[in-house]
Amino acid sequence: MADLKDHFNRCLFFAAAATTRMLSRMSQEEFQKHDLSSTQGFILIIVKTAPGIIVTDLSSVLQLDQTTVTKTLNKMAGIGLLTREPFGKLVRVFLTEKGLQRELDAQAAWDKLQLRYNLAIGQAIARSLTEGLVHAQDSLEVESR
């Protein structure tokens, strides 16, 4: 079985997908401690960093479909974490006081996630992998146009 696993781990898609599943589980564990999904947590962090960000830009930063982000924003607005304000044809997003408080939880979860994977694989490897993946994303995006 080890030979078969090694065979598939030579494929970028297979290895990246398997790693993504592991990192997603770790992320879910950390954010769930604060009753947040990973996406909700990152939205809180981004909106605190860029108050009034428009939904299309938020979707771009998250690298998620705008429909997915809008559904998450609806849920977050429903529990009082953020507000949305029309801005011409666009919608701007702001955190409420409750959202600002919960952003601290989100930041703590993200910090813990990064600590966990840095301890597991080493900070230098984590940084190198991240840089390599960003380069690959940029190249694949150009190729897919």
N, CA, C and O atoms as a MOPAC input file, in Angstrom:
PM7 MOZYME 1SCF
protein

 N      0.81300 1    -1.19900 1     0.00000 1
 C      0.00000 1     0.00000 1     0.00000 1
 C      0.85200 1     1.25700 1     0.00000 1
 O      0.48300 1     2.26000 1    -0.61100 1
 N      1.99600 1     1.20900 1     0.68500 1
 C      2.85400 1     2.39200 1     0.74100 1
 C      3.30600 1     2.80200 1    -0.65700 1
 O      3.38200 1     3.99100 1    -0.96500 1
 N      3.61100 1     1.80600 1    -1.51000 1
 C      4.03200 1     2.12300 1    -2.87700 1
 C      2.92100 1     2.82000 1    -3.64700 1
 O      3.17700 1     3.75600 1    -4.40400 1
 N      1.68300 1     2.36400 1    -3.45500 1
 C      0.54800 1     2.97200 1    -4.14200 1
 C      0.33600 1     4.40500 1    -3.66300 1
 O      0.08500 1     5.30800 1    -4.46100 1
 N      0.44000 1     4.59800 1    -2.35300 1
 C      0.29600 1     5.95000 1    -1.79800 1
 C      1.39900 1     6.85400 1    -2.34500 1
 O      1.12900 1     7.98300 1    -2.75500 1
 N      2.63600 1     6.36600 1    -2.35400 1
 C      3.75200 1     7.14800 1    -2.89100 1
 C      3.52800 1     7.49800 1    -4.35700 1
 O      3.84400 1     8.60500 1    -4.79300 1
 N      2.98200 1     6.55300 1    -5.11300 1
 C      2.70400 1     6.78400 1    -6.53000 1
 C      1.77200 1     7.98300 1    -6.70600 1
 O      2.04100 1     8.85700 1    -7.53000 1
 N      0.69500 1     8.03100 1    -5.95000 1
 C     -0.26800 1     9.12400 1    -6.09000 1
 C      0.24500 1    10.42300 1    -5.47400 1
 O     -0.10700 1    11.50700 1    -5.93700 1
 N      1.06800 1    10.32400 1    -4.44300 1
 C      1.61300 1    11.53400 1    -3.82700 1
 C      2.62600 1    12.24800 1    -4.71000 1
 O      3.07300 1    13.34200 1    -4.36400 1
 N      2.99600 1    11.66500 1    -5.82900 1
 C      3.85000 1    12.35400 1    -6.80100 1
 C      3.04200 1    13.32200 1    -7.66200 1
 O      3.61000 1    14.11200 1    -8.41600 1
 N      1.73100 1    13.25800 1    -7.54900 1
 C      0.83300 1    14.13400 1    -8.31200 1
 C      0.49500 1    15.36300 1    -7.46500 1
 O      0.01800 1    15.23000 1    -6.33800 1
 N      0.74200 1    16.55200 1    -8.00600 1
 C      0.46500 1    17.79000 1    -7.27500 1
 C     -0.98400 1    17.85300 1    -6.83100 1
 O     -1.26600 1    18.20000 1    -5.68400 1
 N     -1.90700 1    17.52500 1    -7.72300 1
 C     -3.32500 1    17.59300 1    -7.37000 1
 C     -3.63000 1    16.68800 1    -6.18100 1
 O     -4.27300 1    17.11800 1    -5.22400 1
 N     -3.17700 1    15.45000 1    -6.23600 1
 C     -3.47300 1    14.48800 1    -5.17700 1
 C     -2.86600 1    14.93200 1    -3.84400 1
 O     -3.54500 1    14.93800 1    -2.81700 1
 N     -1.59100 1    15.30100 1    -3.86700 1
 C     -0.90700 1    15.70100 1    -2.63100 1
 C     -1.49900 1    16.99000 1    -2.06500 1
 O     -1.67600 1    17.10800 1    -0.85300 1
 N     -1.80500 1    17.95700 1    -2.93300 1
 C     -2.38000 1    19.22700 1    -2.46500 1
 C     -3.77100 1    19.01300 1    -1.88800 1
 O     -4.11700 1    19.60900 1    -0.86800 1
 N     -4.57000 1    18.17200 1    -2.52900 1
 C     -5.92700 1    17.90700 1    -2.03200 1
 C     -5.87700 1    17.21600 1    -0.66800 1
 O     -6.64500 1    17.55600 1     0.23100 1
 N     -4.98100 1    16.25500 1    -0.51700 1
 C     -4.85800 1    15.55900 1     0.76800 1
 C     -4.39600 1    16.52200 1     1.86400 1
 O     -4.90400 1    16.48700 1     2.98400 1
 N     -3.44100 1    17.37000 1     1.53600 1
 C     -2.95200 1    18.35500 1     2.50600 1
 C     -4.04600 1    19.35200 1     2.85500 1
 O     -4.19000 1    19.73600 1     4.01600 1
 N     -4.81100 1    19.76900 1     1.86600 1
 C     -5.92300 1    20.69500 1     2.10300 1
 C     -6.93500 1    20.09600 1     3.06400 1
 O     -7.43900 1    20.79100 1     3.94600 1
 N     -7.23400 1    18.81800 1     2.90500 1
 C     -8.18600 1    18.17300 1     3.82200 1
 C     -7.65400 1    18.17700 1     5.25300 1
 O     -8.40400 1    18.43500 1     6.19400 1
 N     -6.36900 1    17.89500 1     5.41800 1
 C     -5.78200 1    17.90300 1     6.76500 1
 C     -5.80900 1    19.30600 1     7.36900 1
 O     -6.18600 1    19.47900 1     8.52700 1
 N     -5.41000 1    20.30000 1     6.58800 1
 C     -5.41100 1    21.68000 1     7.08200 1
 C     -6.82900 1    22.16400 1     7.36900 1
 O     -7.05100 1    22.90600 1     8.32600 1
 N     -7.78400 1    21.75100 1     6.55000 1
 C     -9.18700 1    22.13700 1     6.77600 1
 C     -9.70100 1    21.56900 1     8.09100 1
 O    -10.41000 1    22.25500 1     8.82800 1
 N     -9.35000 1    20.32100 1     8.39100 1
 C     -9.75400 1    19.72700 1     9.67200 1
 C     -9.14900 1    20.50100 1    10.84000 1
 O     -9.83000 1    20.79000 1    11.82300 1
 N     -7.87500 1    20.83000 1    10.72300 1
 C     -7.22100 1    21.59700 1    11.78500 1
 C     -7.88700 1    22.96300 1    11.95000 1
 O     -8.12400 1    23.41100 1    13.07200 1
 N     -8.18300 1    23.61200 1    10.84500 1
 C     -8.82000 1    24.92800 1    10.88200 1
 C    -10.20100 1    24.84500 1    11.51600 1
 O    -10.55800 1    25.67000 1    12.35700 1
 N    -10.97000 1    23.84700 1    11.11000 1
 C    -12.30700 1    23.67100 1    11.69400 1
 C    -12.21500 1    23.47200 1    13.20000 1
 O    -13.01000 1    24.03700 1    13.95200 1
 N    -11.25600 1    22.67600 1    13.64100 1
 C    -11.09100 1    22.44200 1    15.08400 1
 C    -10.82700 1    23.74900 1    15.82700 1
 O    -11.41000 1    23.99000 1    16.88500 1
 N     -9.96200 1    24.58400 1    15.28500 1
 C     -9.60100 1    25.82700 1    15.98000 1
 C    -10.74000 1    26.84600 1    15.96100 1
 O    -11.03400 1    27.46400 1    16.98400 1
 N    -11.38000 1    27.02300 1    14.80900 1
 C    -12.45300 1    28.01500 1    14.72700 1
 C    -13.71400 1    27.54700 1    15.45000 1
 O    -14.44500 1    28.36800 1    16.00200 1
 N    -13.98000 1    26.23500 1    15.45500 1
 C    -15.17100 1    25.72300 1    16.14400 1
 C    -15.09400 1    25.93700 1    17.65000 1
 O    -16.12700 1    26.01700 1    18.31400 1
 N    -13.89500 1    26.03100 1    18.19300 1
 C    -13.74800 1    26.32900 1    19.62200 1
 C    -14.38500 1    27.67500 1    19.96900 1
 O    -14.72400 1    27.93300 1    21.12400 1
 N    -14.54100 1    28.51900 1    18.96300 1
 C    -15.11500 1    29.85800 1    19.14200 1
 C    -16.48100 1    29.98000 1    18.45600 1
 O    -16.97000 1    31.08600 1    18.22700 1
 N    -17.09000 1    28.83700 1    18.13200 1
 C    -18.39100 1    28.80300 1    17.45400 1
 C    -18.38200 1    29.58500 1    16.14600 1
 O    -19.33600 1    30.29600 1    15.83000 1
 N    -17.31000 1    29.44800 1    15.39900 1
 C    -17.18000 1    30.08300 1    14.09200 1
 C    -16.74500 1    29.03900 1    13.07500 1
 O    -16.04300 1    28.08500 1    13.41000 1
 N    -17.16700 1    29.23000 1    11.83600 1
 C    -16.56800 1    28.45600 1    10.75500 1
 C    -15.28300 1    29.17700 1    10.35000 1
 O    -15.08600 1    30.34200 1    10.69500 1
 N    -14.42600 1    28.49500 1     9.63100 1
 C    -13.20000 1    29.13600 1     9.15900 1
 C    -13.53100 1    30.35100 1     8.30500 1
 O    -12.91300 1    31.40600 1     8.45000 1
 N    -14.50900 1    30.20000 1     7.41500 1
 C    -14.89200 1    31.30800 1     6.53700 1
 C    -15.39700 1    32.49400 1     7.34400 1
 O    -15.02200 1    33.63300 1     7.06700 1
 N    -16.23800 1    32.24600 1     8.33400 1
 C    -16.72300 1    33.33700 1     9.18000 1
 C    -15.56000 1    34.02500 1     9.89100 1
 O    -15.51400 1    35.25200 1     9.97900 1
 N    -14.63300 1    33.23300 1    10.39000 1
 C    -13.48300 1    33.80400 1    11.08100 1
 C    -12.65000 1    34.68800 1    10.17900 1
 O    -12.25600 1    35.78800 1    10.56600 1
 N    -12.38100 1    34.20700 1     8.96800 1
 C    -11.57800 1    35.01200 1     8.05200 1
 C    -12.33100 1    36.25800 1     7.59400 1
 O    -11.71500 1    37.30000 1     7.36900 1
 N    -13.64500 1    36.16800 1     7.45500 1
 C    -14.42700 1    37.36500 1     7.12500 1
 C    -14.28800 1    38.39400 1     8.23700 1
 O    -14.08600 1    39.57600 1     7.95700 1
 N    -14.39100 1    37.97100 1     9.48600 1
 C    -14.23600 1    38.90600 1    10.60400 1
 C    -12.86400 1    39.58600 1    10.56600 1
 O    -12.76100 1    40.79800 1    10.75400 1
 N    -11.83100 1    38.80900 1    10.32500 1
 C    -10.47100 1    39.35100 1    10.29200 1
 C    -10.30900 1    40.33400 1     9.13100 1
 O     -9.74300 1    41.41300 1     9.30300 1
 N    -10.80100 1    39.96400 1     7.96400 1
 C    -10.65900 1    40.82100 1     6.78200 1
 C    -11.44000 1    42.11500 1     6.95000 1
 O    -10.92600 1    43.19400 1     6.65500 1
 N    -12.68700 1    42.01500 1     7.42500 1
 C    -13.52300 1    43.21300 1     7.54700 1
 C    -12.98600 1    44.13800 1     8.63600 1
 O    -13.11100 1    45.35800 1     8.52400 1
 N    -12.39500 1    43.57900 1     9.67800 1
 C    -11.77100 1    44.46100 1    10.68000 1
 C    -10.58900 1    45.19400 1    10.06000 1
 O    -10.38000 1    46.37800 1    10.32200 1
 N     -9.82400 1    44.49900 1     9.24600 1
 C     -8.66100 1    45.09000 1     8.59200 1
 C     -9.06600 1    46.12500 1     7.54300 1
 O     -8.38200 1    47.13100 1     7.35600 1
 N    -10.18800 1    45.86900 1     6.85900 1
 C    -10.65200 1    46.75000 1     5.77500 1
 C    -12.13300 1    47.07200 1     5.96700 1
 O    -12.97200 1    46.57900 1     5.21300 1
 N    -12.46700 1    47.90000 1     6.97500 1
 C    -13.88100 1    48.23500 1     7.20500 1
 C    -14.49600 1    48.86500 1     5.95400 1
 O    -13.89000 1    49.72300 1     5.31200 1
 N    -15.70700 1    48.42400 1     5.62300 1
 C    -16.38000 1    48.95000 1     4.44400 1
 C    -15.98400 1    48.26100 1     3.15000 1
 O    -16.33600 1    48.72400 1     2.06500 1
 N    -15.25400 1    47.15600 1     3.25600 1
 C    -14.86600 1    46.40600 1     2.05900 1
 C    -16.12200 1    46.01400 1     1.29100 1
 O    -17.13500 1    45.64900 1     1.88800 1
 N    -16.05000 1    46.09200 1    -0.03400 1
 C    -17.22100 1    45.68800 1    -0.82200 1
 C    -17.20600 1    44.17000 1    -0.98700 1
 O    -16.15500 1    43.53000 1    -0.95400 1
 N    -18.39500 1    43.62300 1    -1.16300 1
 C    -18.55000 1    42.16600 1    -1.18900 1
 C    -17.70900 1    41.53200 1    -2.29200 1
 O    -17.13300 1    40.46400 1    -2.08300 1
 N    -17.62800 1    42.16200 1    -3.45500 1
 C    -16.83300 1    41.57400 1    -4.53900 1
 C    -15.35000 1    41.49700 1    -4.15900 1
 O    -14.67600 1    40.51900 1    -4.48200 1
 N    -14.85000 1    42.52000 1    -3.48000 1
 C    -13.44700 1    42.48300 1    -3.04100 1
 C    -13.24100 1    41.44800 1    -1.93700 1
 O    -12.22200 1    40.75700 1    -1.90700 1
 N    -14.20600 1    41.34600 1    -1.04000 1
 C    -14.13700 1    40.34100 1     0.02200 1
 C    -14.08300 1    38.94000 1    -0.58300 1
 O    -13.29400 1    38.10000 1    -0.15000 1
 N    -14.92400 1    38.69400 1    -1.58400 1
 C    -14.92500 1    37.39600 1    -2.27000 1
 C    -13.57800 1    37.12600 1    -2.92100 1
 O    -13.07900 1    36.00100 1    -2.89000 1
 N    -12.99600 1    38.15600 1    -3.50800 1
 C    -11.70000 1    38.01600 1    -4.16300 1
 C    -10.60600 1    37.67300 1    -3.15500 1
 O     -9.78200 1    36.79400 1    -3.40900 1
 N    -10.59300 1    38.35800 1    -2.01700 1
 C     -9.58500 1    38.08300 1    -0.98800 1
 C     -9.73400 1    36.65400 1    -0.47100 1
 O     -8.74400 1    35.94600 1    -0.28400 1
 N    -10.97800 1    36.23700 1    -0.24100 1
 C    -11.24100 1    34.88800 1     0.26500 1
 C    -11.05600 1    33.81100 1    -0.80500 1
 O    -10.95900 1    32.62500 1    -0.49000 1
 N    -11.00700 1    34.23200 1    -2.06500 1
 C    -10.93900 1    33.31800 1    -3.20000 1
 C    -12.12200 1    32.35300 1    -3.19400 1
 O    -11.98100 1    31.15100 1    -3.42100 1
 N    -13.30600 1    32.93700 1    -2.92000 1
 C    -14.55500 1    32.18300 1    -2.90200 1
 C    -15.56000 1    32.84400 1    -3.83000 1
 O    -15.48100 1    34.04400 1    -4.09500 1
 N    -16.49800 1    32.05700 1    -4.31700 1
 C    -17.58000 1    32.56300 1    -5.14500 1
 C    -18.39000 1    33.59200 1    -4.36100 1
 O    -18.61600 1    33.42800 1    -3.16200 1
 N    -18.82500 1    34.65000 1    -5.04000 1
 C    -19.56600 1    35.71600 1    -4.37000 1
 C    -20.86100 1    35.20200 1    -3.74600 1
 O    -21.27100 1    35.69900 1    -2.69700 1
 N    -21.50700 1    34.22700 1    -4.36200 1
 C    -22.73500 1    33.65800 1    -3.80200 1
 C    -22.45300 1    32.98800 1    -2.45900 1
 O    -23.22500 1    33.14400 1    -1.51300 1
 N    -21.36200 1    32.25300 1    -2.37500 1
 C    -20.97200 1    31.59600 1    -1.12300 1
 C    -20.71400 1    32.63100 1    -0.03400 1
 O    -21.15300 1    32.46600 1     1.10300 1
 N    -20.00300 1    33.69200 1    -0.38400 1
 C    -19.69900 1    34.74600 1     0.58800 1
 C    -20.98300 1    35.43900 1     1.03100 1
 O    -21.15900 1    35.71600 1     2.21700 1
 N    -21.87400 1    35.71900 1     0.09600 1
 C    -23.13800 1    36.38900 1     0.43400 1
 C    -23.95900 1    35.54800 1     1.40100 1
 O    -24.53900 1    36.08800 1     2.34300 1
 N    -24.02000 1    34.24500 1     1.18800 1
 C    -24.75600 1    33.36600 1     2.10800 1
 C    -24.14500 1    33.41600 1     3.50700 1
 O    -24.86800 1    33.45900 1     4.50300 1
 N    -22.82700 1    33.41200 1     3.57700 1
 C    -22.15700 1    33.48200 1     4.87500 1
 C    -22.40600 1    34.83900 1     5.52900 1
 O    -22.63700 1    34.91100 1     6.73600 1
 N    -22.36200 1    35.91100 1     4.74400 1
 C    -22.64300 1    37.24600 1     5.27800 1
 C    -24.06800 1    37.33400 1     5.81000 1
 O    -24.30600 1    37.95400 1     6.84600 1
 N    -25.01900 1    36.71500 1     5.10600 1
 C    -26.41200 1    36.71100 1     5.57400 1
 C    -26.51000 1    36.08400 1     6.96100 1
 O    -27.16700 1    36.62000 1     7.85400 1
 N    -25.84900 1    34.95000 1     7.12600 1
 C    -25.87100 1    34.26500 1     8.41800 1
 C    -25.21200 1    35.12100 1     9.49600 1
 O    -25.72500 1    35.23100 1    10.60900 1
 N    -24.08500 1    35.71800 1     9.16500 1
 C    -23.36200 1    36.53200 1    10.13800 1
 C    -24.14300 1    37.79400 1    10.51200 1
 O    -24.12700 1    38.21800 1    11.66700 1
 N    -24.81800 1    38.38500 1     9.54300 1
 C    -25.66000 1    39.55500 1     9.83500 1
 C    -26.81800 1    39.14100 1    10.73000 1
 O    -27.22300 1    39.89000 1    11.61900 1
 N    -27.35000 1    37.94700 1    10.49500 1
 C    -28.46700 1    37.43800 1    11.28500 1
 C    -28.13800 1    37.23300 1    12.75100 1
 O    -29.02300 1    37.30300 1    13.60400 1
 N    -26.87400 1    36.98000 1    13.04800 1
 C    -26.48000 1    36.80400 1    14.45500 1
 C    -25.76900 1    38.04800 1    15.00000 1
 O    -25.17300 1    38.01600 1    16.07700 1
 N    -25.84300 1    39.12800 1    14.24400 1
 C    -25.37500 1    40.41900 1    14.73300 1
 C    -23.88500 1    40.67100 1    14.68500 1
 O    -23.37800 1    41.50800 1    15.43100 1
 N    -23.16600 1    39.96100 1    13.81700 1
 C    -21.71800 1    40.15200 1    13.73900 1
 C    -21.30700 1    41.26000 1    12.77900 1
 O    -20.22400 1    41.83100 1    12.91300 1
 N    -22.16600 1    41.56700 1    11.81000 1
 C    -21.80800 1    42.57500 1    10.82400 1
 C    -23.05000 1    43.23900 1    10.25800 1
 O    -24.17200 1    42.76400 1    10.43200 1
 N    -22.81800 1    44.34500 1     9.58100 1
 C    -23.88200 1    45.03500 1     8.85200 1
 C    -23.41200 1    45.24000 1     7.42500 1
 O    -22.21500 1    45.26100 1     7.14000 1
 N    -24.37500 1    45.38800 1     6.54400 1
 C    -24.07600 1    45.68600 1     5.14800 1
 C    -24.78600 1    46.97600 1     4.78000 1
 O    -25.93700 1    47.19800 1     5.15600 1
 N    -24.08800 1    47.81700 1     4.04300 1
 C    -24.65500 1    49.09400 1     3.63000 1
 C    -24.53000 1    49.23600 1     2.12400 1
 O    -23.47100 1    48.96900 1     1.55500 1
 N    -25.62900 1    49.66500 1     1.46500 1
 C    -25.55300 1    49.91400 1     0.02000 1
 C    -24.55300 1    51.03700 1    -0.27000 1
 O    -24.43100 1    51.99500 1     0.49300 1
 N    -23.85700 1    50.89700 1    -1.36700 1
 C    -22.88000 1    51.89200 1    -1.81100 1
 C    -22.99400 1    51.95400 1    -3.33000 1
 O    -22.21800 1    51.32800 1    -4.05200 1
 N    -23.98000 1    52.72500 1    -3.80100 1
 C    -24.31200 1    52.69600 1    -5.22400 1
 C    -24.88800 1    51.32800 1    -5.54800 1
 O    -25.84200 1    50.88000 1    -4.91200 1
 N    -24.30500 1    50.67000 1    -6.53700 1
 C    -24.75200 1    49.31400 1    -6.88800 1
 C    -24.02000 1    48.25000 1    -6.07000 1
 O    -24.29300 1    47.05700 1    -6.20300 1
 N    -23.10600 1    48.68400 1    -5.24100 1
 C    -22.28300 1    47.76500 1    -4.45900 1
 C    -22.78200 1    47.69200 1    -3.02400 1
 O    -23.63900 1    48.47300 1    -2.60900 1
 N    -22.23400 1    46.74100 1    -2.27300 1
 C    -22.56600 1    46.59100 1    -0.85600 1
 C    -21.26300 1    46.59000 1    -0.06300 1
 O    -20.33200 1    45.84300 1    -0.36400 1
 N    -21.22100 1    47.44600 1     0.95700 1
 C    -20.05500 1    47.52000 1     1.84200 1
 C    -20.36100 1    46.76800 1     3.13400 1
 O    -21.51000 1    46.71800 1     3.57400 1
 N    -19.33000 1    46.18800 1     3.73700 1
 C    -19.49100 1    45.35700 1     4.93200 1
 C    -18.72200 1    45.98700 1     6.09600 1
 O    -17.57600 1    46.41000 1     5.95100 1
 N    -19.39000 1    46.03700 1     7.26000 1
 C    -18.80500 1    46.58600 1     8.47900 1
 C    -19.08100 1    45.63200 1     9.63300 1
 O    -20.10900 1    44.95500 1     9.64700 1
 N    -18.17300 1    45.57400 1    10.59500 1
 C    -18.39800 1    44.77600 1    11.79800 1
 C    -19.20800 1    45.57900 1    12.80300 1
 O    -19.06700 1    46.79800 1    12.90600 1
 N    -20.05300 1    44.88000 1    13.54000 1
 C    -20.75100 1    45.47800 1    14.67700 1
 C    -19.82100 1    45.39200 1    15.88500 1
 O    -18.72400 1    44.84200 1    15.78800 1
 N    -20.25500 1    45.93200 1    17.01800 1
 C    -19.46000 1    45.79400 1    18.24600 1
 C    -19.26000 1    44.31500 1    18.57900 1
 O    -18.17000 1    43.89200 1    18.96400 1
 N    -20.33100 1    43.54200 1    18.42200 1
 C    -20.23300 1    42.09800 1    18.67200 1
 C    -19.23600 1    41.46300 1    17.70000 1
 O    -18.44500 1    40.60200 1    18.08700 1
 N    -19.28000 1    41.88900 1    16.44900 1
 C    -18.34400 1    41.37700 1    15.45400 1
 C    -16.90300 1    41.71800 1    15.78100 1
 O    -16.00300 1    40.90000 1    15.59100 1
 N    -16.68800 1    42.93000 1    16.27500 1
 C    -15.33400 1    43.33300 1    16.67300 1
 C    -14.82200 1    42.47100 1    17.82100 1
 O    -13.64600 1    42.10600 1    17.85000 1
 N    -15.70000 1    42.14700 1    18.76300 1
 C    -15.30200 1    41.27400 1    19.87600 1
 C    -14.98900 1    39.86700 1    19.37200 1
 O    -14.01100 1    39.25500 1    19.80100 1
 N    -15.81700 1    39.35800 1    18.46600 1
 C    -15.62100 1    38.00100 1    17.94600 1
 C    -14.41100 1    37.91600 1    17.02000 1
 O    -13.84500 1    36.83900 1    16.83400 1
 N    -14.01400 1    39.05100 1    16.43900 1
 C    -12.82000 1    39.06300 1    15.59800 1
 C    -11.59800 1    38.67500 1    16.41100 1
 O    -10.67900 1    38.04700 1    15.88700 1
 N    -11.57800 1    39.04000 1    17.67600 1
 C    -10.46700 1    38.63800 1    18.55000 1
 C    -10.40100 1    37.11900 1    18.67600 1
 O     -9.31500 1    36.53900 1    18.69200 1
 N    -11.57200 1    36.47400 1    18.76600 1
 C    -11.62800 1    35.00700 1    18.80000 1
 C    -11.11300 1    34.42400 1    17.48500 1
 O    -10.35400 1    33.45500 1    17.47100 1
 N    -11.54400 1    35.03400 1    16.38500 1
 C    -11.12100 1    34.55500 1    15.06500 1
 C     -9.60900 1    34.67800 1    14.91300 1
 O     -8.95700 1    33.76800 1    14.40300 1
 N     -9.05800 1    35.79500 1    15.35300 1
 C     -7.61300 1    35.99300 1    15.26100 1
 C     -6.87400 1    34.97200 1    16.12400 1
 O     -5.83100 1    34.45500 1    15.72500 1
 N     -7.41600 1    34.68200 1    17.30600 1
 C     -6.80800 1    33.67200 1    18.18300 1
 C     -6.83800 1    32.29300 1    17.52100 1
 O     -5.86900 1    31.53900 1    17.60500 1
 N     -7.95300 1    31.96700 1    16.86500 1
 C     -8.06700 1    30.67800 1    16.17500 1
 C     -7.06600 1    30.59200 1    15.02900 1
 O     -6.41500 1    29.56300 1    14.84700 1
 N     -6.94200 1    31.66200 1    14.26300 1
 C     -6.00100 1    31.67800 1    13.14000 1
 C     -4.56500 1    31.55600 1    13.65000 1
 O     -3.76000 1    30.81600 1    13.08400 1
 N     -4.24900 1    32.28600 1    14.72300 1
 C     -2.91000 1    32.19000 1    15.31000 1
 C     -2.61300 1    30.76200 1    15.76200 1
 O     -1.51600 1    30.25200 1    15.53400 1
 N     -3.58600 1    30.11800 1    16.40100 1
 C     -3.40600 1    28.73600 1    16.88200 1
 C     -3.24300 1    27.77900 1    15.70800 1
 O     -2.41400 1    26.87100 1    15.75900 1
 N     -4.02700 1    27.97600 1    14.65200 1
 C     -3.89500 1    27.14300 1    13.45600 1
 C     -2.48100 1    27.24700 1    12.89100 1
 O     -1.84200 1    26.23500 1    12.60200 1
 N     -2.00000 1    28.47500 1    12.73700 1
 C     -0.65400 1    28.67000 1    12.19100 1
 C      0.40800 1    28.05400 1    13.10200 1
 O      1.37100 1    27.45700 1    12.62100 1
 N      0.23500 1    28.19600 1    14.40000 1
 C      1.16900 1    27.59300 1    15.35200 1
 C      1.19300 1    26.07300 1    15.18900 1
 O      2.25900 1    25.45800 1    15.17500 1
 N      0.00400 1    25.47500 1    15.06700 1
 C     -0.07700 1    24.01400 1    14.93900 1
 C      0.64300 1    23.51300 1    13.69700 1
 O      1.43200 1    22.57200 1    13.77500 1
 N      0.37600 1    24.13800 1    12.54100 1
 C      1.03300 1    23.59600 1    11.35100 1
 C      2.51100 1    23.97300 1    11.29500 1
 O      3.31000 1    23.23000 1    10.72500 1
 N      2.88600 1    25.10500 1    11.87300 1
 C      4.31600 1    25.43900 1    11.93600 1
 C      5.07100 1    24.45800 1    12.82800 1
 O      6.19400 1    24.06800 1    12.50800 1
 N      4.46500 1    24.05700 1    13.94500 1
 C      5.09500 1    23.06600 1    14.81900 1
 C      5.16200 1    21.70200 1    14.14500 1
 O      6.12700 1    20.96000 1    14.33100 1
 N      4.14200 1    21.37200 1    13.36500 1
 C      4.09200 1    20.05500 1    12.72300 1
 C      5.09500 1    19.92500 1    11.58200 1
 O      5.76200 1    18.89700 1    11.45700 1
 N      5.20700 1    20.95300 1    10.75300 1
 C      6.06100 1    20.82400 1     9.56100 1
 C      7.26100 1    21.75800 1     9.56700 1
 O      8.14900 1    21.63200 1     8.72500 1
 N      7.29400 1    22.68200 1    10.49500 1
 C      8.39200 1    23.64500 1    10.56100 1
 C      8.02300 1    24.94100 1     9.85900 1
 O      7.38800 1    24.93900 1     8.80500 1
 N      8.43000 1    26.04000 1    10.46200 1
 C      8.06700 1    27.35500 1     9.94100 1
 C      8.65600 1    27.60300 1     8.55300 1
 O      7.98600 1    28.17700 1     7.69400 1
 N      9.88700 1    27.18300 1     8.32500 1
 C     10.52400 1    27.41200 1     7.02200 1
 C      9.80500 1    26.64000 1     5.92100 1
 O      9.58800 1    27.16400 1     4.82900 1
 N      9.43800 1    25.39700 1     6.21200 1
 C      8.71900 1    24.60400 1     5.21300 1
 C      7.34000 1    25.19900 1     4.96800 1
 O      6.89800 1    25.28400 1     3.82200 1
 N      6.65500 1    25.61200 1     6.03100 1
 C      5.33000 1    26.22000 1     5.87100 1
 C      5.41500 1    27.46800 1     5.00200 1
 O      4.58100 1    27.66600 1     4.11900 1
 N      6.40900 1    28.30500 1     5.24200 1
 C      6.57600 1    29.53300 1     4.45500 1
 C      6.88600 1    29.19500 1     2.99500 1
 O      6.32600 1    29.79700 1     2.07900 1
 N      7.77700 1    28.23100 1     2.78800 1
 C      8.15100 1    27.83100 1     1.43200 1
 C      6.96000 1    27.24100 1     0.67600 1
 O      6.73600 1    27.56600 1    -0.49000 1
 N      6.20100 1    26.37600 1     1.34500 1
 C      5.01000 1    25.80000 1     0.71700 1
 C      4.00000 1    26.88000 1     0.35800 1
 O      3.42000 1    26.86100 1    -0.72800 1
 N      3.79000 1    27.82100 1     1.27200 1
 C      2.83600 1    28.90000 1     1.02400 1
 C      3.26300 1    29.71700 1    -0.19000 1
 O      2.45000 1    29.99700 1    -1.07000 1
 N      4.52800 1    30.09500 1    -0.23800 1
 C      5.03000 1    30.87200 1    -1.37600 1
 C      4.89600 1    30.08200 1    -2.67500 1
 O      4.51200 1    30.63900 1    -3.70400 1
 N      5.20900 1    28.79600 1    -2.63200 1
 C      5.08500 1    27.95400 1    -3.81600 1
 C      3.64500 1    27.81200 1    -4.27900 1
 O      3.36300 1    27.84400 1    -5.47700 1
 N      2.73600 1    27.65400 1    -3.32600 1
 C      1.32200 1    27.52800 1    -3.67900 1
 C      0.77000 1    28.81600 1    -4.27000 1
 O     -0.00900 1    28.77500 1    -5.22300 1
 N      1.16300 1    29.95800 1    -3.71800 1
 C      0.70500 1    31.24100 1    -4.27000 1
 C      1.22500 1    31.40500 1    -5.69400 1
 O      0.48900 1    31.84800 1    -6.57500 1
 N      2.47400 1    31.05300 1    -5.92200 1
 C      3.02900 1    31.11000 1    -7.27600 1
 C      2.25500 1    30.17400 1    -8.21200 1
 O      1.92800 1    30.54500 1    -9.33900 1
 N      1.96900 1    28.96900 1    -7.74000 1
 C      1.21300 1    28.01300 1    -8.55200 1
 C     -0.18700 1    28.54200 1    -8.85700 1
 O     -0.66100 1    28.41700 1    -9.98600 1
 N     -0.85600 1    29.13500 1    -7.85900 1
 C     -2.18900 1    29.71100 1    -8.08400 1
 C     -2.14200 1    30.76400 1    -9.17500 1
 O     -2.97300 1    30.76800 1   -10.08300 1
 N     -1.16900 1    31.65600 1    -9.08200 1
 C     -1.04600 1    32.71900 1   -10.08100 1
 C     -0.82300 1    32.13300 1   -11.47100 1
 O     -1.45200 1    32.56800 1   -12.43600 1
 N      0.06000 1    31.15700 1   -11.57800 1
 C      0.35400 1    30.53800 1   -12.87300 1
 C     -0.83900 1    29.77600 1   -13.41600 1
 O     -1.14000 1    29.86200 1   -14.60700 1
 N     -1.52200 1    29.03200 1   -12.55900 1
 C     -2.68200 1    28.26400 1   -13.00400 1
 C     -3.83800 1    29.17500 1   -13.39100 1
 O     -4.60400 1    28.85500 1   -14.30000 1
 N     -3.96700 1    30.30600 1   -12.70900 1
 C     -5.02300 1    31.25800 1   -13.05900 1
 C     -4.79400 1    31.80500 1   -14.46600 1
 O     -5.73900 1    31.93500 1   -15.24300 1
 N     -3.55200 1    32.12200 1   -14.79100 1
 C     -3.21800 1    32.60500 1   -16.13200 1
 C     -3.49800 1    31.50800 1   -17.15400 1
 O     -4.05000 1    31.78000 1   -18.22100 1
 N     -3.12200 1    30.27500 1   -16.83600 1
 C     -3.31400 1    29.14700 1   -17.76000 1
 C     -4.78800 1    28.86300 1   -18.00300 1
 O     -5.15900 1    28.43300 1   -19.09500 1
 N     -5.63100 1    29.09400 1   -17.00700 1
 C     -7.04800 1    28.73100 1   -17.13600 1
 C     -7.87700 1    29.78800 1   -17.86600 1
 O     -9.06200 1    29.57400 1   -18.12300 1
 N     -7.27000 1    30.91600 1   -18.19800 1
 C     -8.01700 1    31.97400 1   -18.90600 1
 C     -8.21500 1    31.65500 1   -20.34400 1
 O     -8.82200 1    32.44100 1   -21.07200 1

